[in-house]
Amino acid sequence: MDTDVRLPQPVAGNLRIHKAYAPPERWLMIADRAKKAGMSVSSYLNALVDRDVLDGDGCPVWAKTPGSTQTTLADLEDAA
């Protein structure tokens, strides 16, 4: 296992608590979208991950690759 990624201990069955940091205005956007979808924030985030389209290496296709003009997660964080 990658030493930079450590799974937290289970809190209920196989559920684990993970922290996700977002600026307040982005968190409100996330919560609003989850509510409109009839989901909790946790369910919404899980659904987004489930819907990621991955390349052959398991990297989301929206992530910037050499020569790509797509926005990276780091670019999004810098803009927030």
Secondary structure, 3 states (H helix, E strand, C coil): CCCCCCCCCEEECCEECCCCCCCHHHHHHHHHHHHHCCCCHHHHHHHHHHHCCECCCCCECCCCCCCCCCCCHHHHHHHC
